[in-house]
Amino acid sequence: MFLYVELYNEARITEFELDTGQAYLSLFHALASGDRPHLLAVIDGKPVGFIAWTVDLTFSKRPIVAMREFFVIRKHRRGALGKYLLKLMLLELKHIDACLFQAALAPRIPDCAGSVRNLFLKEGMREVGVVMQKILT
């Protein structure tokens, strides 16, 4: 839960107010049910990063995977930790025989935009489409 709070604070999200109780319930359900798998990076017993995704079989015989969250705390951001989290997730996706991986990259942490994009490009991803958002009042 600590990492989700850090992500919310660093990303300066203003479109909604963080509800830690709801976030905890959502995370608990996601992990207990397997609906939103996570890989967690831990250094010296402390969580320092994670990547999470969902698996969809709506239109395909093989799984289609969408990244939900990807975050590494500032202290470990410029190292190889993010690269390893992404590579480990991609290995897991091969294990489940996924046919497609999609990641909507909209980094809201100012010093991450270019590096996150480059990380995904180096892993053989290509740019497709655009992320759109509308605040509903």
Secondary structure by P-SEA (a helix, b strand, c coil): caaaaaaaaaaccccccccaaaaaaaaaaaaaaccbbbbbbbcccccccccccccccccccbbbbbbcbbbbcccccccaaaaaaaaaaaaaaaaaccccccccccccccccaaaaaaaaaaacccccbbbbbbbcc
